[in-house]
Amino acid sequence: MELVSRFIIKQINFDTLAILLSLMLVVAGFTKLGYIDLLAEKIIDKARNRRSLFLMLVFACFFSSMLVTNDVALIIMVPFAVGVLTRSGNTDSLIDVVVLQTVAANLGSMATPIGNPQNVYLFRFYGMSISQFFGAVLPYAAAAFILLFAVIFLKKGGDKSVELVSENYTEFHMNPLMTFVYAVCLIICILAVLGILNVFIVLGIVIAVILISDAKLIRRADYGLLIKFIILFILVGNLAEIPFIKDNLSKLTVGREFLCGVAFSQVLSNVPAAIMLSRFTGNGTVLLEGVNAGGLGTLIASMASMISLEYYGKTVNADKKKYVIKFTACNVLFLAVMAVVRLAKA
């Protein structure tokens, strides 16, 4: 029984959970001060029309994910997008924007060695040079950028103007001290993501700050999402340990790194797929391409996609079935383009 318990615990990535919880609490702090609503108003004022508004929301995810990872970008930007679209009377486009934000975060994050966990792992595991890394991923990131822009540009009603809708939102209170404290917390969270600071020390600091400043904010973290991540970690870890899968991976993977990276990501998610497949092939750059492209597809292909679904599901009149249908259709489109890029590179 003790061995089983140790095996289950081993499957759980506690570092990821600690980072997610820390960021949820920091974002809750900024929301309490009214900064999220204030920033939403400023963006609505700057947007010339729906098209420019959608571009800002989607590409904020695309570029920020390169530095703070896809998970972090979505934790910050999806709730923010919900607020912006609500305040501008564009909730009819909520599913489209959140789906595109998710795709943008998953593909933008592939462009840097620190953009997502699989990049960090594979970059170190294979001892890649910077030129090898960028040579592998930049064509995909460029194709994703162009396609994201085209999808938003061609969306119907893009020329419709946007304006602030009067609602009851958090009143902005300028609090220099707490603004500074939460800003420092956000910075140390990012440093933890980059591996510079210990994630558990950072989590302890953030919890202490929240308890001292406003203990009620502890309740605002999405513990349901964290539990879902724990369940997924355990399920994925068990699948990866199935003897038949492990025994036949070498024959299957060599020469088919891209295809295997995509395929295994659909059922294991791309981080475990990267870790498992790397043991059976020396072609790290193609495997890197495969598991990054493999983040597209099913909801668990990239666990970051679960974050978007969770936040969308809590909005008023959420239609999860419609969301999943649009998410899948959009992911199939982008995955097909990534496959074309791979064929062009081969």
C-alpha positions as CSV (number, residue, x, y, z in Angstrom):
1,M,0.0,0.0,0.0
2,E,2.9,2.3,0.8
3,L,4.5,1.6,-2.5
4,V,1.2,2.4,-4.3
5,S,0.9,5.7,-2.4
6,R,4.5,6.7,-3.3
7,F,3.9,5.9,-7.0
8,I,0.7,8.0,-7.1
9,I,2.4,10.9,-5.3
10,K,5.4,10.6,-7.8
11,Q,3.0,11.3,-10.7
12,I,1.9,14.6,-9.3
13,N,3.8,17.7,-10.4
14,F,3.7,19.7,-7.2
15,D,5.9,22.5,-8.7
16,T,3.2,23.2,-11.3
17,L,0.4,23.2,-8.7
18,A,2.4,25.5,-6.4
19,I,3.0,28.0,-9.3
20,L,-0.7,27.9,-10.4
21,L,-2.0,28.5,-6.8
22,S,0.5,31.4,-6.3
23,L,-0.6,33.1,-9.5
24,M,-4.3,32.6,-8.7
25,L,-3.8,34.3,-5.4
26,V,-1.8,37.2,-6.8
27,V,-4.4,37.8,-9.6
28,A,-7.1,37.8,-6.9
29,G,-5.2,40.5,-5.1
30,F,-4.9,42.7,-8.1
31,T,-8.6,42.1,-8.8
32,K,-9.5,43.2,-5.3
33,L,-7.7,46.5,-5.8
34,G,-9.7,47.1,-9.0
35,Y,-6.7,47.0,-11.4
36,I,-8.2,44.3,-13.6
37,D,-11.4,46.4,-14.3
38,L,-9.4,49.6,-14.7
39,L,-7.1,48.0,-17.3
40,A,-10.2,46.5,-19.0
41,E,-11.6,50.0,-19.3
42,K,-8.4,51.4,-20.8
43,I,-8.2,48.6,-23.4
44,I,-11.8,49.2,-24.4
45,D,-11.1,52.9,-24.8
46,K,-8.1,52.2,-27.0
47,A,-9.8,49.6,-29.2
48,R,-11.1,51.1,-32.5
49,N,-13.4,48.2,-33.1
50,R,-14.1,44.5,-32.2
51,R,-11.2,43.3,-34.5
52,S,-8.6,45.4,-32.7
53,L,-10.0,44.4,-29.3
54,F,-9.8,40.7,-30.2
55,L,-6.3,41.1,-31.6
56,M,-5.1,42.7,-28.4
57,L,-6.6,40.0,-26.2
58,V,-5.3,37.1,-28.3
59,F,-1.8,38.3,-29.0
60,A,-1.3,39.3,-25.4
61,C,-1.5,35.6,-24.7
62,F,0.7,34.7,-27.7
63,F,3.6,37.0,-26.7
64,S,3.3,36.8,-22.9
65,S,3.4,33.0,-23.0
66,M,6.9,33.1,-24.5
67,L,8.2,34.5,-21.2
68,V,5.8,33.3,-18.5
69,T,4.6,30.0,-19.9
70,N,1.3,29.1,-21.5
71,D,-0.3,28.2,-18.1
72,V,0.6,31.5,-16.5
73,A,-0.5,33.5,-19.6
74,L,-4.0,31.8,-19.5
75,I,-4.5,32.2,-15.8
76,I,-3.9,35.9,-16.2
77,M,-5.4,36.6,-19.6
78,V,-8.6,34.5,-19.8
79,P,-10.3,36.0,-16.7
80,F,-9.2,39.4,-18.0
81,A,-10.7,38.7,-21.4
82,V,-14.0,37.7,-19.8
83,G,-14.1,41.0,-18.0
84,V,-13.2,43.0,-21.1
85,L,-15.7,41.3,-23.3
86,T,-18.4,41.7,-20.7
87,R,-17.7,45.3,-20.1
88,S,-17.7,46.0,-23.9
89,G,-20.9,44.1,-24.6
90,N,-19.2,41.4,-26.6
91,T,-20.0,38.2,-24.7
92,D,-21.3,36.7,-27.9
93,S,-17.7,36.3,-28.9
94,L,-16.5,34.9,-25.6
95,I,-16.0,31.4,-26.8
96,D,-14.2,32.4,-30.0
97,V,-11.8,34.7,-28.1
98,V,-11.0,32.2,-25.3
99,V,-10.4,29.4,-27.7
100,L,-8.1,31.6,-29.8
101,Q,-6.3,32.7,-26.6
102,T,-5.7,29.1,-25.7
103,V,-4.3,28.3,-29.1
104,A,-2.2,31.4,-29.0
105,A,-0.7,30.6,-25.6
106,N,0.0,27.0,-26.6
107,L,1.7,28.0,-29.8
108,G,3.4,31.3,-28.7
109,S,5.0,29.4,-25.8
110,M,6.8,27.1,-28.2
111,A,9.0,30.0,-29.5
112,T,11.3,30.2,-26.5
113,P,13.2,27.6,-24.4
114,I,11.3,28.8,-21.2
115,G,7.9,29.2,-22.8
116,N,6.6,25.8,-21.6
117,P,7.7,22.8,-19.5
118,Q,8.4,20.5,-22.4
119,N,10.7,23.1,-24.0
120,V,12.7,23.5,-20.8
121,Y,13.0,19.8,-20.4
122,L,14.0,18.9,-24.1
123,F,16.3,21.9,-24.4
124,R,18.3,20.7,-21.4
125,F,18.0,16.9,-22.1
126,Y,19.4,17.1,-25.6
127,G,21.8,19.9,-24.9
128,M,20.4,21.9,-27.8
129,S,22.1,25.1,-29.0
130,I,20.0,28.2,-29.4
131,S,20.3,28.0,-33.2
132,Q,19.1,24.4,-33.2
133,F,16.1,25.3,-30.9
134,F,15.0,28.4,-32.9
135,G,15.6,26.6,-36.2
136,A,13.1,24.0,-35.1
137,V,10.3,26.1,-33.6
138,L,10.3,29.5,-35.2
139,P,8.7,28.4,-38.5
140,Y,5.7,27.0,-36.5
141,A,5.4,30.1,-34.4
142,A,5.5,32.3,-37.5
143,A,2.8,30.2,-39.2
144,A,0.7,30.4,-36.0
145,F,1.1,34.2,-35.8
146,I,-0.1,34.6,-39.4
147,L,-3.1,32.2,-39.0
148,L,-4.2,33.7,-35.8
149,F,-4.2,37.2,-37.4
150,A,-6.1,35.9,-40.4
151,V,-8.7,34.1,-38.3
152,I,-9.4,37.3,-36.3
153,F,-9.2,39.6,-39.3
154,L,-11.8,37.5,-41.2
155,K,-14.2,37.2,-38.3
156,K,-17.6,38.7,-39.1
157,G,-18.5,41.9,-37.4
158,G,-14.9,43.0,-36.9
159,D,-15.6,46.6,-37.9
160,K,-18.3,47.0,-35.2
161,S,-17.3,49.6,-32.7
162,V,-16.9,48.8,-29.0
163,E,-17.9,50.9,-26.0
164,L,-18.0,50.6,-22.3
165,V,-21.1,49.0,-20.9
166,S,-22.2,50.3,-17.5
167,E,-22.1,47.5,-14.9
168,N,-21.3,47.1,-11.3
169,Y,-17.6,46.3,-11.2
170,T,-14.9,46.6,-8.6
171,E,-14.2,50.3,-7.8
172,F,-10.6,51.2,-8.3
173,H,-8.8,52.2,-5.1
174,M,-5.2,53.4,-5.4
175,N,-3.3,51.6,-2.7
176,P,0.4,52.2,-3.4
177,L,1.6,49.8,-0.6
178,M,-0.5,46.8,-1.7
179,T,0.1,47.6,-5.3
180,F,3.9,47.3,-4.7
181,V,3.5,44.2,-2.6
182,Y,1.3,42.4,-5.2
183,A,3.7,43.5,-7.9
184,V,6.6,42.0,-6.1
185,C,4.6,38.8,-5.6
186,L,4.0,38.6,-9.3
187,I,7.7,39.1,-10.1
188,I,8.8,36.4,-7.7
189,C,6.1,34.1,-9.2
190,I,7.6,34.7,-12.7
191,L,11.1,34.1,-11.3
192,A,9.8,30.8,-9.9
193,V,8.5,29.8,-13.3
194,L,11.9,30.6,-14.8
195,G,13.5,28.3,-12.2
196,I,15.4,31.1,-10.4
197,L,13.4,30.9,-7.2
198,N,12.1,27.8,-5.3
199,V,8.4,27.5,-6.1
200,F,7.4,26.4,-2.6
201,I,9.2,29.3,-0.9
202,V,7.4,31.6,-3.3
203,L,4.0,30.0,-2.5
204,G,4.7,30.4,1.2
205,I,5.5,34.1,0.7
206,V,2.3,34.7,-1.4
207,I,0.1,32.9,1.1
208,A,1.6,34.9,3.9
209,V,1.0,38.2,2.1
210,I,-2.6,37.2,1.3
211,L,-3.3,36.2,4.9
212,I,-2.0,39.4,6.2
213,S,-3.6,41.7,3.6
214,D,-7.0,40.1,3.1
215,A,-7.4,36.5,4.3
216,K,-10.7,36.2,2.4
217,L,-8.8,36.2,-0.9
218,I,-7.6,32.6,-0.1
219,R,-11.1,31.5,-1.1
220,R,-10.8,33.0,-4.6
221,A,-8.3,30.5,-5.8
222,D,-9.7,27.8,-8.1
223,Y,-9.2,24.7,-6.0
224,G,-11.4,22.7,-8.3
225,L,-9.0,23.3,-11.2
226,L,-6.1,22.3,-9.0
227,I,-7.8,19.0,-8.1
228,K,-8.5,18.3,-11.8
229,F,-4.8,18.8,-12.5
230,I,-3.9,16.3,-9.8
231,I,-6.3,13.8,-11.3
232,L,-4.9,14.3,-14.7
233,F,-1.3,14.0,-13.5
234,I,-2.1,10.6,-11.9
235,L,-4.0,9.3,-14.9
236,V,-1.3,10.4,-17.4
237,G,1.4,9.0,-15.2
238,N,-0.2,5.6,-15.0
239,L,-0.7,5.5,-18.8
240,A,2.9,6.2,-19.3
241,E,3.9,3.3,-17.1
242,I,1.9,0.6,-19.0
243,P,4.5,-2.1,-19.9
244,F,3.2,-2.6,-23.5
245,I,3.6,1.1,-24.2
246,K,7.1,1.4,-22.7
247,D,8.3,-1.9,-24.3
248,N,7.4,-0.8,-27.9
249,L,8.2,2.9,-27.9
250,S,11.7,2.6,-29.3
251,K,10.6,0.8,-32.4
252,L,7.7,3.1,-32.8
253,T,9.4,6.5,-32.2
254,V,12.6,6.4,-34.2
255,G,12.0,8.1,-37.5
256,R,8.5,9.1,-36.5
257,E,9.3,11.6,-33.8
258,F,6.9,14.3,-35.0
259,L,4.0,12.0,-35.5
260,C,4.5,10.2,-32.2
261,G,4.9,13.5,-30.4
262,V,1.6,14.7,-31.7
263,A,-0.2,11.4,-31.2
264,F,1.0,10.7,-27.6
265,S,0.3,14.2,-26.6
266,Q,-3.4,13.7,-27.3
267,V,-3.8,11.1,-24.6
268,L,-0.8,11.8,-22.2
269,S,-0.5,15.6,-22.7
270,N,2.6,17.0,-24.3
271,V,4.8,17.3,-21.2
272,P,4.6,13.6,-20.2
273,A,4.8,12.7,-23.9
274,A,8.1,14.7,-24.2
275,I,9.6,13.1,-21.1
276,M,8.6,9.6,-22.1
277,L,9.6,9.7,-25.8
278,S,12.9,11.4,-25.2
279,R,14.2,8.2,-23.7
280,F,13.8,6.4,-27.1
281,T,15.1,8.8,-29.7
282,G,18.2,11.0,-30.3
283,N,16.3,13.3,-32.7
284,G,15.4,16.0,-30.2
285,T,14.6,18.8,-32.5
286,V,11.9,16.9,-34.4
287,L,10.5,15.6,-31.1
288,L,10.4,19.2,-29.8
289,E,8.4,20.1,-32.9
290,G,6.0,17.2,-32.4
291,V,5.1,17.7,-28.8
292,N,4.6,21.4,-29.3
293,A,2.4,20.9,-32.2
294,G,0.8,18.1,-30.2
295,G,-0.4,20.6,-27.7
296,L,-3.2,21.2,-30.2
297,G,-6.0,18.7,-30.4
298,T,-7.7,17.3,-27.4
299,L,-8.4,19.2,-24.2
300,I,-5.6,17.4,-22.3
301,A,-3.1,17.6,-25.2
302,S,-1.9,20.6,-23.3
303,M,-3.0,20.8,-19.7
304,A,-3.0,24.6,-20.1
305,S,-6.2,24.2,-22.2
306,M,-8.0,22.9,-19.1
307,I,-7.4,26.3,-17.5
308,S,-9.3,28.1,-20.2
309,L,-12.2,25.7,-20.1
310,E,-12.5,26.0,-16.3
311,Y,-12.6,29.8,-16.4
312,Y,-15.0,29.9,-19.3
313,G,-17.3,27.4,-17.5
314,K,-17.8,29.8,-14.7
315,T,-19.1,32.6,-16.9
316,V,-22.8,33.5,-17.1
317,N,-24.7,31.3,-19.6
318,A,-21.6,29.2,-20.3
319,D,-22.2,26.5,-22.9
320,K,-19.4,23.9,-22.4
321,K,-20.6,21.7,-25.2
322,K,-20.4,24.5,-27.7
323,Y,-17.0,25.5,-26.3
324,V,-15.6,22.0,-26.8
325,I,-16.9,21.8,-30.3
326,K,-15.3,25.2,-31.3
327,F,-12.2,24.3,-29.4
328,T,-11.8,21.1,-31.3
329,A,-12.5,22.6,-34.7
330,C,-10.0,25.4,-34.1
331,N,-7.4,23.0,-32.8
332,V,-7.8,20.7,-35.8
333,L,-7.3,23.7,-38.2
334,F,-4.1,24.8,-36.5
335,L,-2.8,21.3,-36.1
336,A,-3.2,20.8,-39.8
337,V,-1.2,23.9,-40.5
338,M,1.5,22.7,-38.2
339,A,1.6,19.4,-40.1
340,V,2.0,21.4,-43.3
341,V,4.9,23.3,-41.8
342,R,6.5,20.0,-40.8
343,L,6.2,18.7,-44.3
344,A,7.7,21.9,-45.7
345,K,10.7,21.5,-43.4
346,A,11.2,17.8,-44.1
